[in-house]
Amino acid sequence: MDALAFVAGGMKNYKTIRSRTTALRDGKLVITATKGGTSNFESSRIIIKNKKTFRYGRIDIRAKLPKGQGFGPALWMLGENIDEVGWPACGEIDIMEHVGHKENETSAAIHWGDRDQGFSNFKTQEFKHGRSFHDEFHLFTIIWKPNAIDWYVNDTKFLTLKPSDTTGKEWRFNQPFFFIFNVAVGGRLPGSPDETTEFPQSMEIDYVRVFQ
């Protein structure tokens, strides 16, 4: 199933939808981080909450990632019950996270916790690759089953997580989730842009396919 149609229907910007930060170009979804002035950054977050949810199956996302200090692209999911229980009790599945100054590394994770906890418990694992994630498209995959999630890059499995990995807490990942795709600028994980950072930078998503 090609999901670009419903992703386009769920576009949201941090402020407004702008063609310079979010576009469908040559059949690809393009999220671009831009800079104006000395520290005025703009980017986009695509959220399909209340439009489409999924539970279980194989999820393939083919994407090319932005390059440079301070960029944090992510392909991730949140539990559809977030409005009722909040984060992190809804659960979070990070299909792919990346920091732009580590061109050969990505990571995967789950986050969970109690309602109103204010922080998350999490498990994460890096994937180190022999080729750059910036110069070509790569396939990021999860195979999601009851009580288990497997992560792959280019069909190479590098992580499996099960209820026994959540330190005695409830497994939050047997419910429907929705997608979020974004390119963060700055923050704890990628750090701040510096004099080496070049703008604009984009994450290009060739396709999203969900097999159930």
C-alpha positions in Angstrom: 0.0 0.0 0.0 1.5 3.3 -1.1 0.8 5.7 1.8 1.9 9.0 0.2 -1.7 9.9 -0.5 -2.8 9.9 3.2 0.5 11.4 4.3 -0.1 14.4 2.0 -3.6 14.7 3.5 -2.2 14.9 7.0 0.5 17.6 6.4 1.1 20.0 9.3 3.8 22.5 9.8 4.9 23.9 13.2 3.4 27.2 12.1 1.8 27.0 8.7 2.0 24.8 5.6 4.7 26.3 3.4 5.9 25.0 0.0 9.5 25.7 1.0 9.3 23.3 4.0 6.8 20.6 2.8 6.2 19.5 -0.8 5.4 16.6 -3.0 8.1 16.7 -5.7 8.6 14.2 -8.5 6.5 11.7 -6.6 8.4 12.1 -3.3 7.5 13.7 0.0 10.1 16.4 0.7 10.6 17.9 4.2 13.1 20.8 4.1 14.7 22.7 7.0 15.5 26.3 6.1 17.2 29.2 7.9 16.4 32.9 7.8 18.5 35.5 9.6 20.9 34.3 12.4 18.7 31.7 14.1 15.3 31.6 12.6 14.9 28.0 11.5 11.8 26.5 9.8 10.9 22.9 9.2 7.8 20.7 9.0 6.2 17.8 10.9 3.8 15.5 9.0 1.2 14.0 11.3 -1.6 11.7 10.2 -3.4 11.6 13.6 -7.1 11.1 13.2 -6.7 10.2 9.5 -5.2 6.7 9.5 -3.9 4.2 12.1 -2.2 0.9 11.8 -1.7 -2.1 14.1 0.8 -4.8 13.1 2.3 -5.7 9.8 5.4 -4.8 7.8 6.1 -1.1 7.4 8.6 -0.1 4.7 9.8 3.5 4.4 12.4 4.4 1.7 14.1 7.7 2.4 17.2 9.8 2.0 18.3 11.9 5.0 19.6 15.4 5.5 23.2 16.1 6.2 25.0 18.2 8.8 25.3 19.3 12.4 22.0 20.1 14.1 19.6 18.0 11.9 17.5 15.3 13.4 15.2 13.6 10.9 12.8 10.9 12.3 10.2 8.4 11.0 8.1 7.4 14.0 4.7 6.5 15.4 2.6 7.3 18.5 -0.3 5.4 20.0 -3.8 6.6 18.8 -4.9 6.9 22.5 -2.5 9.8 23.2 -5.3 12.2 23.9 -6.7 9.9 26.6 -3.6 8.7 28.3 -0.9 11.2 27.2 2.8 10.6 26.4 4.6 8.3 27.1 1.7 6.1 28.2 0.5 5.9 24.7 3.8 4.4 23.5 6.2 5.6 20.8 7.8 3.5 18.1 10.8 5.1 16.4 11.3 3.4 13.1 14.3 5.6 12.3 16.1 8.4 14.0 19.3 10.1 12.7 21.6 12.9 13.6 22.9 14.6 10.5 26.6 14.7 11.5 26.8 10.9 11.7 26.3 10.0 8.1 26.7 6.3 8.5 24.5 5.7 11.6 20.8 5.6 12.4 18.9 4.3 15.4 15.6 2.7 16.4 13.8 2.8 19.7 10.6 2.3 21.7 9.4 4.7 24.5 6.9 3.9 27.2 5.9 4.9 30.7 3.0 5.8 33.0 0.4 8.5 32.5 1.7 12.0 33.5 5.2 10.5 34.0 6.8 13.5 32.2 9.7 11.4 30.8 9.9 8.1 29.1 11.5 4.7 29.6 13.1 3.6 26.4 15.2 1.0 24.6 17.3 2.0 21.7 19.9 0.5 19.3 22.2 2.1 16.7 22.7 0.7 13.2 26.1 1.4 11.6 26.2 1.2 7.9 29.0 1.1 5.3 27.4 3.8 3.1 26.1 7.3 3.8 22.4 7.8 4.6 22.7 11.2 2.9 23.7 10.4 -0.6 21.2 7.7 -1.6 17.9 6.2 -0.5 17.7 3.5 2.1 14.9 1.2 3.2 13.8 1.5 6.9 11.5 -1.4 8.0 9.7 -2.7 11.1 8.0 -6.0 11.2 5.4 -5.5 14.0 3.6 -8.5 15.6 1.7 -9.0 18.8 4.3 -8.7 21.6 7.3 -8.2 19.3 8.8 -5.6 16.9 11.8 -6.2 14.6 13.8 -3.4 13.0 15.7 -3.6 9.6 17.8 -1.3 7.4 18.0 -2.5 3.8 16.5 -5.8 4.9 19.2 -6.3 7.6 17.7 -7.0 11.0 19.5 -5.2 13.8 17.0 -5.1 16.7 14.1 -7.1 18.2 12.1 -5.9 21.3 9.5 -7.8 23.3 7.5 -7.2 26.5 10.4 -8.6 28.5 12.4 -5.5 27.4 10.1 -3.0 29.1 11.4 -3.5 32.6 8.3 -4.9 34.0 6.1 -2.1 32.7 3.0 -2.7 30.5 3.8 -3.4 26.8 2.2 -0.4 25.0 2.6 -1.7 21.5 -0.4 -3.9 20.8 -2.7 -1.1 19.8 -3.2 1.1 16.7 -0.5 3.8 16.0 -0.3 6.7 13.6 2.7 8.1 11.7 4.8 11.2 12.3 7.6 12.3 9.9 9.8 15.3 10.7 13.1 17.0 10.4 14.1 18.6 13.7 16.7 21.4 13.9 18.6 21.6 17.1 17.7 20.0 20.4 19.3 17.5 22.7 19.8 14.6 20.2 21.3 16.3 17.1 22.7 19.4 18.9 22.6 22.9 17.6 23.7 23.9 14.0 27.1 25.4 13.8 29.4 27.1 11.3 29.7 23.9 9.3 25.9 23.5 8.9 24.6 24.1 5.4 21.0 25.1 4.7 18.6 24.1 3.3 18.6 20.4 4.0 15.9 17.9 3.1 14.6 14.5 4.0 13.1 12.8 0.9 10.6 10.0 1.3 10.2 7.9 -1.8 7.4 5.7 -0.4 5.6 4.4 2.7 4.2 0.9 2.4 2.3 -1.0 5.0 1.6 -4.7 4.5 -1.0 -6.3 6.7 
